[in-house]
Amino acid sequence: MKKWSFLLSSLLISTAFATTPFYRFWRGYKSPHLTYLNFLEGMRNDFMSKTVTSAEHKGLIAYLPTLPPQHIALPDEIALVVYQTKAAYMKLLK
């Protein structure tokens, strides 16, 4: 069910704009000096909300993060980010 909800959401996001949105997967890793619990707290309390508020007026359409369990051999954060255009994303990198 979650897979279908995600696909439907992606389709709705894609069709709601005149231009083709730019999709990108973000991979993030915790700093070695942080404990995993401190990392999770910082991500949940600060980083995720600040990502949205700092980029929502700069072309960010969606930010869909996940924080896999620590014991899985994946990055500490994986997120699908969607921008209005590739140019909007590239402008944020500067």
N, C-alpha and C positions, 0 to 999 in steps of 0.2 A: 504493500500500500504506500509506504513512504517513497518508493522508487517512482510510482505513478504520480504522486503529488509533486515530486521534484520535477519530473518531466513536464507535467502540466504547467507548473510555475515557470519553467524555462520557456515553454512555448508562448505563454501569455506575455512574458517579459519581451521576447523577441518580436512579437507582433504588435506591441504597443507603441513602437517607435518607427518613424519614417526611415531612419538609417539603420544599418545593421549594427547591433551591439557588438562590443569586443569582449570576449570571454578569456579569462586567464586563471590558471590554477596557481595559487600562492602556497609556498612551503616555508614554514618558519621553524626555527630551532631555538630552544631556551638557551640562555647564557649559562655557561658552565658554573658560574658562581651562585646561581639560584637553585634552591631545592625545587623539586617538581611541584610541590604544593604551593610554594611562593609564585612559581610561574603560572599555575592555574588561576590563582587569586588575582594576579596582575592582569592576565588575559581577560578574565570575566569582569573584573571591576573597572578596568581602565581601557585597555587596548581595543577591545571589540567596539565599545561605544564611541571611543575617540576616532577610530577608523571611519565609522559612518559619519559622524558630525564634521570631521575635517574634510571629507571628500564628497559629501552628498551634493554640494553645490558646484562641484568641479567635474561632474560627469559620472560619478558613481551611481549605478542603478541598484546593484545588489551586492551584498557581502554575506556569503554563506559559509561560515567557518565550522570546523569540527576539530576537537581536541582528542585524538586517539588515546587509549590507555597507554601508560608508560611502557608496559612490557611488550608492546607490539613494535616491531622494527619499522616504524614509519616516522616521518617528521613529527615534531611536537604539535604543530598546527598545520592543517591543510584547509585552504579556503578557495571557493570559487568566487572570483570577483568579476562583476559585470559592469562595464563602462558604456556610456552612450556611443562612443566611437573609439577606434584605436588612437586617434589623435588626442582625445581627452586623456587617455591613459598615458601616452607618451609625454604630454605636457606636465603631468604630475611627477614624472621621473626627473624632471629638470630641477 
